[in-house]
Amino acid sequence: MTRVAARITTFVLFYPVPLARRLQLLCDKAYTPRMNWISKSAALLIAACAALTLCGGGSPPKIVVRVHTQNVAKEMKGNQTFMVQIPDPPEQISVMAIPEASEKDVLNVVAKPVSHGFGAYIQFNRRASVNISATTAQNQDRILVVVINNRVVYAPKIDTVISNGVIHIPEGITPKEMQALGELAKYNTKRAKF
């Protein structure tokens, strides 16, 4: 059993083809007619565990990042929008419920220490970059709301198109949130490679 497990783990980890194809080849070639159903089940379980470990199968860091756009259309009501309190100037605005970007889209974070906490440059993946570029082009003079852990950390008026997928948050991120953002970026980058 140990030789079979070692053979399968080596096959799954080092065979130079995409992971889905590796598992298919594993099912086709690694099983021999002499293996009984228990050995086959154990081998498949070991291969799946190795694949999940390799693909970052652990749980992602516990942080929520959302980028929303202010809603000014009066016809959008109910679950399409919700109200948020922005800090500067203090007022309550309606934003679109579906975010332009979320924590699943964070690829890189560059911390910028400030007098009280951190600022950051947050780089998003291609999908989120396209969404942010489109929304900043179409919604000039509206507010872009960046929420971290259900707290509005930045709410600038849109005056330029963000075409590079990087949002600069000048301040308002706690050290604990900054650490979680860094871990999240590493986790998402590792997942994006597979």
N, C-alpha and C positions, 0 to 999 in steps of 0.2 A: 504494500500500500504506500509506503514512503517513497519508493522509486517512482510510482505513478504520479503521486502528488508533486514531486520535484520536477518531473517531466512536464506536467501540465502547467505548473507555475512558470517554468522557464519558457515554455511555448507561448503563454499568454503575455508575459512581460517583454520578451525580446524578439519575437517574430516580427519582421519588418513590414507589416500590413496594418491597416486600420483595425481598431479593437473589435468592431462588429464582425469583420471578416475573420479575425483570429478565433473568435468564439465559434463561428460556423466551421472553420477548419478543424478546430478542436473536436467538435462533435463528429465530424467526418473521419478524422484520422487518428485521434488520440484513443478513442475507444477501440478495444480489440474484442473479438468474439469471445475470448476467454474471460473477460471481465463480467462479473455478475452485476445485478442491478444495484446492489449496495455500493460496490466499488464505483460504478458509473455515477451514482448520485453523489458520492463523496467527492469524486474528481470534479464534477460540475460545480459543486458548492465551493471547492477550493478555487477553481478558476474564476467564479463570480466574485468571491471575496478579494482575490488578487486584482481583478479588474476594477472593482469599486475603490480599493485602496489606491490604485494607480491613478484613477480619474478624480481623486479628491472626494471620495464618497463620504467623508465626514460631514458633520453639519456645518453650515456656514456661520460666520461670526454673527452675533446677535445685535444687529443694528438695522434701522430702517432709514433709507434715504429716498426721498421723492422730490421730483421737480414738477410743479404744476404751473398752469397759466391762468391768469385772471379771466373770469368769464364776465362779459358785459351784455351778452344776449339775454333779453328778458324772457324769451320763449323756453329757455332751458331751465327746467325745474326738477325737483325730486331727486332721484339718485344720480343724475348726470353732473350735479354740482354739489359743493358743500362750502360752508363758511369757515374762514380762518382769521385769526387776529394777527395782523402784521405789526411789528414793533415800531417802525419809523416811517412815516408818522403813525401813531397808534390809531388804527381803524380796523374795522371788520370788512373783509371783501369776500366775494364769491369766486371760487376757483373750479376749474374742470376736475371732475372726480377721477378721470383716467390720467395718470401722470405721463409726462413726456419721457421721463427716465426714472428708474428705480435702482435699488441696491443691487439688483441682478446685472445692471449695466455698468457698474463702476469697474474700470480697468486699472486706474492709477491714481494715487493721491500723493500730493507733495505738500507737506506741512509747512506752515509759515507762522512761527511763534510771534505772538503779539503781547501787549502788556497784560491782558487778562484772557488767557486761554490760547486758542489757535485760530488762525485763518488757514485756508487750504485752496489748492488748485485741484479740482476733481476732473479727471478725464473719463469720459464715457465711451462705450463701445460704438460700433458703426450704426446700429439701429437707433440708439438713443441720440447719437450725434445728428443723424438725419432729422429726427423728431425735433430736437432743440433748434437746429438751423431753420427748419420750416416754421416753427412757432415763433421764433424771434423775428423772422422776416415778415410774417403775416400779422403780428400783434404788436406793432410799434406803439409806444406810449401806454401799454398795459403793464401789469406787474407780473414778474416771474418769481414764483415762490419756491424756495428751497427749504424742505422740511427734513430734519434729522431727529429720529426717535420722537415723532409727533410734536416737535417743537420747531417753530419757524426760526431759522437761523439767518436767513437772508431773503430780502424781498425787494429787489431793485426794479425800477421802471425800465422797461425794454427800450433802449435807444440805439442799439446796434445789433447786427446779426451775428450770432455765435456760430461760426461755420466750422470751427476746429473741434467741437465736442468737449471743450474744457470750460468749466464754470469756476470763476474765481470767487471764493467766499472770503471777504476781508477779515472777519472776526466772528466770534460767537460759538466756536466749537470747543467743547471741554476736552481735557487730556484723555479721559476715558473714551470719548467718542472718536478722538483722533487715532487712538490705538486700534479701536475696532474698525475704523475706516481703512487703516493700513492692512489689517488682517483680511478684511473683505476684498480689497484690491488683489492681494496675493491669491486668495481663494478663487476669485473669478478669473484671474489670468491663468491659473493652473487648469481650471475647467475649460477655458476657451481653447487650450491647446489640443483637446481631445474632441 
